Amino acid sequence: MKRGSLNGAGIGLRIPHVQQILAADETNIPWFEVLADNWLVEGGLNKQMLEAIAERYPLVLHSVGLSLGGLSAIDMSYLARIKDLKESTGALWYSEHASFSGNGEYKVPDLLPLPYTTEAVKHLSQRIIQVQEFMGERILLENVSTYVSCQFNELTEGEFLAAVAQEADCYLLLDINNAYVTAKNLNQNMQAFMDVIPVERVKQIHLAGFHDKGDFLLDAHNHPVDREVWHAFEHFIAKNGAIPSMIEWDNDLPPLERLLAERDIAANILTQFGHRVGSQYKEQEDRGGEQCI
């Protein structure tokens, strides 16, 4: 397994692309994110393919099945399989979502947002601590796309995530597409959300494409990254420095070459703007910014 360190722009590893990646003498992909739920099988071709990828590239794990914000007990058998997969692949870290997706026997095929209350901060933080104690390390918590807001919210989403990260002492996975989708759907200020995220806890960034349904944006991961999301990404990197970032594309999966073209845009932004912090960034803002694409 290849551990190494994580730098630059990666992509999500998807099964239709694996054989092409393994057949190449080399690629310009520095690392992959593995959606763990796609690989939780005993033996078989998929596991062998993943082990072959792990020998050549650094990996990180991501999952959607833990329901961290739910009320039922955490599924420790599921988490044990995640831990085994992480150890067998040498993955550098594991990330999940600030959401719930059901309780006990009732499951929904989506990542539902939590109420942004002090009670929910405590509840989610305690469950993250339980997961971290089992995993033996900090995990990354990702913001989700939302389509409705809770009338009982006491905090903004950014304040909520910052409070949970502090209380649980976990890291964050900042999904800039999700932040944009939420801001547009709920008529909120995306920059206000970005400004309160504790950047020192952000270890990874997600970039993806949404589906414009007319009266709302759907976080479908089936389109190229939107221009406005690229600009928000450029803005964040220029202000805070380079952070490992990756392209998520899950539905209507394009050829690998198209996915890598998206990755190259992210890599160029990290290279071009990753060092522009402090006074350099302020000068750029005063000039009205620069276009990345």
N, C-alpha and C positions, 0 to 999 in steps of 0.2 A: 504494500500500500504506500502511496505517496502522500505524505502530510504536507511538509513545506509551510509556506505562509501564503496569505491571500492578498493579492494586489491586482489592480486593474479591473477590467470588465469581463465577466463570465456570462454563461447562459444556463438556462435550465436544461438538464439532461432529459431528453424524451426518447422513448424506445425506438421510434422509427428512424432516428438519426444515429443510433449507437454503432451499427455496423459500418456506416460510412466514416464515422470518427475513428474507429479502430483500424479501418483499412488505410487511413492516411498515414504517411510517414511522420508527419508533424502537422499541427494546426497552430493558429495564433490564439487559441482559446486558453487562457491561463488557469481557469478553474471552472467547475460545474456545481450547480445546486441540484441535489437529488430530492425529488418529491417522494418521501419515504413510503407513502401509501401505495405507490405504484410498484414497489419492490419487496413488499413484505410477503414473500413466498419462500417456501422451503425448497432449496435446490433448483434444478431446471435451468433452461437457457438464460433466462433473465438474470438470475443471480450470478451465473458465470460471466455474462457480459458486464455486469456492474463491477465485479471483481477485477476484470481486465481494465476497465476504465480507471478504477481506483489505483491500479499499479502505475498508471501514467500521469494522472492528474490529481491535484488537490480537490477535495470535495467538501461541501457542507450539506447538512440535512435540513429539510423543511417538511412540515406535515400539516394536515388539515383535520385530523380525526380525534384530537384530544379533548375538545370542548372545554377549554381551560376555564371559561366563565360559567359553566353549567353548575347545577346544584347537586347532581348525582356524584357519587364518589369517583375520583379519577380512575380510569381504566388502567390499572397497573400492569395487566397482562399486555395490553397494547403498548404501554410505555416501555416495558421490558423488551419487546421486539424492536422498538425504536433504538433502545440502548445497544442491543446486540448488533443491529445494522450499523450503528455509528462506530462501534468497536471494530467490526469486521472490515469496514471500508476505510478506517482511519479518518473519518470526517472530522473537520476542525471544530464545528459547532452544530447546534440544533436549534431550530426556530419554530415557533407556533404563533397563533393569532390571539389578539385581545377580543375574544368573541365566545359565543356558545352555539352549539349546533344540535341541541337536544338534551334530553335527560333520560337515562336508563334505556328503555326499549323504544323511546320516541326519538327519531332522528330526522333532521331536515337536511336537504342537500345544499346547504348554504352556510355562510359564516355570519351569524346574526350579531349585531352590535349590543353592547351592554349599556345600562343606564350609567351616566357619568356622575356618580354620587360617591360620597365618602364611604358609605357602606360597601359599594361595589369595589372601591379601591382596596379595602381591607380583604374582602372575599377573594378577589382575583390575586392579590399579593400572597395570601396564605397558600393558595393552590400552586402558584409559581414556586414558592419556597419548597413546598412538598416535592414538586417535580425536580427542582434543582438538587435537593438532598438525595433523591434517588439517582439522578444522573451523575452526581458528584461534580457538578460544574454549573456555571450560569448559563441560562438559555437566552435566546433573543425573542422579543415580543413584537409582533407586527400589528400595525394599524390596519383596519379593514375598511372596505367601501361601505357606505351606508346610504339608505334610501328614505329613511324616516328618522325623526328625532324623538327622544323621550321627553315628555312634559315634566318629568321629575328631575331632570338634569340639574346638578348643582355646580358642575364644572364644565369647561369646554373640553373637547376631545384631547387637545394638546395638554391641557392641565391634568387631565385624567391619566394619560400615559406617562407624563413626567412623575406624577405622584406614585403610580404603581411601580415604575422603574426604581424610584428612590426607596419605597417601602420594601420591595422584594429584592432589591439589589440585583436586578437583572439588566441585560442589555436590550437594545431596541433594533428592530429591523424596520427602517423607514420605507414604506411603499409610497412613492411620490405619485404614481397613477391613482392609487386609492385615495390619497389626500385630495387630488384634483377632482375625482369623481364625486366624493363626498361634498366638497365645497360647491360644486355646480348643482348637485341635486338638492342641497339644503340651503342654497343661496347664502353661503358663508364666505368668509375671507380666508382663502387658503394660506396666504402669507402669515396671518395671525397664528394659524396652527403651526406652521413651520418654525416660527420665531420662538415658540415656547418649548420645542422639543430639545431636550438636553443632548447636544451634539456629542458630548464626551461619552455618551452611552450608545451611540449609533455605530454598530459594527458592520452593517450591510445595508444596501439600498436596492429596492426592487423598482423596475421600470416595465411597463406593459402598455397594451393598447385596449381601449374601451370600445364599446359599440354604442353609437348615438341612436337612441330609440325615439328621438324627437322631443318628448317631454321629460326625458331623464336619460342619464348615461348609465349603461350597464357595464360592470367590470367583467368583461367577457374574455379577456386575454386572447382575442382573435384578430387583432389588427396591429399595424405598426404603432409605435409610440407616437402619441399626438404631439404636434409642434409646441403646444402650451406646456405639456409635461416636460419636453426637452428643455424649454426655457427655465422652468422651475428647477429642474435638475442642475442646469448650468449655474443658476443663481445660488443654489445651496452649496455647490462644490466651490464656487469662487469665494464664497463667504467663509466656508469652514474647512476647506482642504479636501484632498482626494480620500474617498472611502470606497472599499470594494462594492461594486455595483453589478447588477446582472439584468438580463432581459428575460421576462416571463412571457412565453407564448404557448398556450395550452390547447386552444381550439382552432379549427381550420389551419392546422399546422403547415407552415410553408416549407419549401426545400431548405436544407441546412444553409445553403449559400445566402438565402434571403435573411435568415435569422442572424447570420454572421455580419451582414451589412448593418443591421440594427446594433449589434454589439460594437461594431467599429465606431459608430457615432458616439456611443457611451465612452469608449476608450479614448477617443479624441478629446472629448470634453474633460475627462479626468486628467489627461496630459496637459491640455491647454490651459485649463482654469484651476487645476488642483493646487497650484502654488500661489494663487492670487488671494491671499488673505490679508486682513488688517487694512493698512493704508492703501495697498494696491486695489483692493476690492472697493474701498470708498471712492477712489479716483474713477473707477469704472462706472459706479453708480452715478457719480456726478456728470459723467459724459453721456449718460442715458443708456448704458449697457451696450453689449455687442451681440450680434446674432451668431448662433452656433451652427445653424444649418440654413 
